[in-house]
């Protein structure tokens, strides 16, 4: 089989998978299910709380940090789903990743508020973020499993490592940009 034939075969399989997924969503995950509304609430409520509660004096720093959490979480979740380590049985919109409510809202907003609290109270981000990652892994995800909003197919410590990668990576990226911005203050 040539490269092009192989690629077209993959494309056909993906098209079949897309149709199957759409059928699944319509039967088990559309707006007539409580899971749809739970996932939608997970997507929207944290954003509303963020708009109300974010420290406006640090909004660019916190926003950059949150965006870094979001990007790293989205890529890490995509990897976990693609490697069949975990998955999300219910989504708001079948065209979007199953993890969007977690990766674009719940996790970034939580860690923005944690980072904001650590900055304002002079607390150790690394300690509290690590404890939070443990909580997300061993408390939140089992609750999501019991509600059939998450499924795991690997060792729980792989999931913990993913959370730690995201929250440490976002902090390191933010620190690098803080260092670069203070060394070159005339960026306008």
PyMOL commands that set and color helices and strands:
alter all, ss='L'
color gray80, all
select helices_A, chain A and resi 3-28+34-53+56-82+100-121+125-146+156-183
alter helices_A, ss='H'
color red, helices_A
select strands_A, chain A and resi 86-87+151-152
alter strands_A, ss='S'
color yellow, strands_A
deselect
rebuild
show_as cartoon
